[in-house]
Amino acid sequence: MRKPVPHLLRTGLATAALALATSAFAAEPYTIDPNHTQVSYTYTHFGFSHITGHFDGVEGNFLFDAKDPTKSQIQVNVPIATVSVGVKGLDDELRSDMFFDPAKFPTATFQSRSVTVTGKDHLAVAGDLTIHGVTKPVTFDVTMNKLGAHPMRGVPAVGFDATTTIKRSDFGVSKYVPNVSDEVVIHASMEAYAPKK
């Protein structure tokens, strides 16, 4: 007759098995490549033109599950002082306290809260966007561009584009509204890769 397994041992074995099963499907850490990642935004000027600015040096934490993207999480940091539309006078104005004021609010952030599959290679990523010290819920429409081995690094990599539309006045950046549009389209194109094992 087999001896009964002590309760604590049974509990420990069950916990270990659960942890092992969970880890097999857990999201993996990926590194956002700041050299191939850009956040841009587009607004209208008196309705005559559509101007695009961008931010560089984007970093953050990214947990990605290739088998089940709904288990993925992302937290992005955008250095506001890198804002540029390619015109020095306007760049200086955007960096002043009339607009982004990076001296007081140096970083914009996005923290995901949920990921939903909306179609083949398409996701809806909902979370909290913080700009100018104000946090609001937003949802990004995401297209997964490519998933596969990185040709230079030899590790799994993923690239995606994400878009959302906000009202800048909601974040306390309302100078010149409505002549300079309140609605701003934000677009992010990101590349990330898994660490070598």
DAFEN-V434645 format. One record per residue. N is the residue number from 1. PHI is phi in degrees with one decimal (* if undefined). D_FIRST is the distance of its C-alpha to the first C-alpha in Angstrom with 1 decimal. Layout:
# DAFEN-V434645
N_PHI_D_FIRST / N_PHI_D_FIRST
This chain:
# DAFEN-V434645
1_*_0.0 / 2_-72.6_3.8 / 3_-74.7_6.5 / 4_-65.6_9.2 / 5_-79.9_12.3 / 6_-52.7_15.2 / 7_-57.1_17.9 / 8_-64.5_20.6 / 9_-68.2_18.7 / 10_-59.7_18.0 / 11_-62.6_21.7 / 12_-64.9_22.8 / 13_-65.4_21.1 / 14_-65.2_22.6 / 15_-63.9_25.9 / 16_-63.8_26.0 / 17_-65.0_25.3 / 18_-63.9_27.9 / 19_-63.2_30.4 / 20_-66.4_29.9 / 21_-65.1_30.4 / 22_-67.0_33.4 / 23_-64.1_35.0 / 24_-65.9_35.0 / 25_-116.6_37.4 / 26_-76.0_39.2 / 27_-67.3_42.9 / 28_-98.2_44.2 / 29_-72.7_47.1 / 30_-120.9_50.3 / 31_-103.3_53.6 / 32_-72.1_56.8 / 33_-87.5_59.5 / 34_-66.1_62.7 / 35_-77.0_64.9 / 36_-130.2_64.0 / 37_-133.0_63.5 / 38_-145.7_66.4 / 39_-111.0_66.8 / 40_-126.2_70.1 / 41_-145.1_71.8 / 42_-130.0_74.7 / 43_-139.1_77.3 / 44_-103.9_80.7 / 45_-113.5_84.0 / 46_57.3_86.5 / 47_79.8_85.1 / 48_-85.9_86.9 / 49_-138.6_84.2 / 50_-114.7_80.5 / 51_-101.8_79.8 / 52_-117.7_76.5 / 53_-114.1_75.4 / 54_-148.6_72.3 / 55_-122.3_70.1 / 56_-117.9_68.7 / 57_68.4_66.1 / 58_-71.8_63.3 / 59_-136.4_60.0 / 60_159.3_56.7 / 61_-111.6_52.9 / 62_-138.3_51.4 / 63_-107.5_47.7 / 64_-124.3_47.6 / 65_-113.6_44.9 / 66_-65.4_46.2 / 67_-78.2_43.6 / 68_-141.2_44.1 / 69_-58.4_47.4 / 70_-66.9_46.8 / 71_-89.6_44.5 / 72_-80.0_47.3 / 73_-141.0_49.4 / 74_-145.0_52.7 / 75_-133.4_55.0 / 76_-117.8_58.4 / 77_-116.0_61.2 / 78_-117.2_64.8 / 79_-73.4_67.4 / 80_-65.0_70.4 / 81_-64.7_73.0 / 82_-85.3_72.6 / 83_-57.5_74.0 / 84_-157.3_76.8 / 85_-116.1_78.9 / 86_87.1_81.0 / 87_-124.4_84.0 / 88_-56.1_84.5 / 89_-60.7_86.3 / 90_-72.0_83.8 / 91_-60.8_80.9 / 92_-62.1_82.4 / 93_-67.6_82.8 / 94_-64.6_79.2 / 95_-87.7_78.1 / 96_-85.9_80.4 / 97_-74.5_79.5 / 98_-73.9_81.1 / 99_-125.1_78.0 / 100_-78.7_74.8 / 101_50.1_75.7 / 102_-63.8_73.2 / 103_-63.2_74.6 / 104_-100.3_73.0 / 105_-127.4_70.2 / 106_-71.1_69.2 / 107_-136.7_66.2 / 108_-100.7_65.2 / 109_-134.9_61.5 / 110_-132.6_59.3 / 111_-121.9_55.7 / 112_-70.6_53.7 / 113_-119.9_51.7 / 114_-156.5_50.6 / 115_-128.5_50.8 / 116_-123.2_51.2 / 117_-79.7_51.5 / 118_-111.9_54.9 / 119_169.0_55.2 / 120_-63.8_54.7 / 121_63.3_55.0 / 122_-126.2_56.3 / 123_-133.3_54.8 / 124_-115.4_56.0 / 125_-110.0_55.2 / 126_-99.0_55.9 / 127_-177.1_56.3 / 128_-108.1_58.7 / 129_-105.5_61.9 / 130_-116.6_63.8 / 131_-135.3_67.4 / 132_59.2_70.1 / 133_80.6_67.7 / 134_-113.8_66.9 / 135_-111.1_63.5 / 136_-136.5_63.4 / 137_-75.6_60.7 / 138_-140.1_61.4 / 139_-127.8_59.8 / 140_-95.6_60.3 / 141_-85.7_60.4 / 142_-116.0_58.7 / 143_-113.4_59.0 / 144_-81.8_56.6 / 145_-76.2_59.0 / 146_-160.7_56.7 / 147_-133.3_53.2 / 148_173.0_52.5 / 149_-73.0_52.8 / 150_-72.3_55.6 / 151_-66.4_58.0 / 152_-98.3_59.1 / 153_-93.9_55.9 / 154_69.6_53.4 / 155_-130.7_50.9 / 156_-58.8_50.1 / 157_-142.3_53.1 / 158_-142.9_54.2 / 159_-132.1_57.6 / 160_-152.7_58.7 / 161_-114.4_61.7 / 162_-136.1_61.7 / 163_-137.1_64.4 / 164_-150.5_65.2 / 165_-123.0_68.4 / 166_-126.6_69.1 / 167_-102.5_72.1 / 168_-65.6_73.1 / 169_-65.0_74.7 / 170_-63.1_71.3 / 171_-106.0_70.6 / 172_77.2_73.9 / 173_-115.5_75.7 / 174_-119.8_78.5 / 175_-58.0_81.6 / 176_71.9_84.0 / 177_-69.3_82.1 / 178_-99.8_83.0 / 179_-60.6_85.3 / 180_-99.0_82.5 / 181_-54.2_79.7 / 182_-73.0_77.1 / 183_-74.9_74.5 / 184_-129.6_73.1 / 185_-91.0_70.8 / 186_-103.6_68.2 / 187_-129.9_66.8 / 188_-123.7_64.2 / 189_-120.6_63.5 / 190_-128.6_60.5 / 191_-129.4_58.7 / 192_-143.5_55.5 / 193_-140.0_53.1 / 194_-81.2_49.6 / 195_-71.2_49.3 / 196_-71.4_48.7 / 197_-106.7_45.1
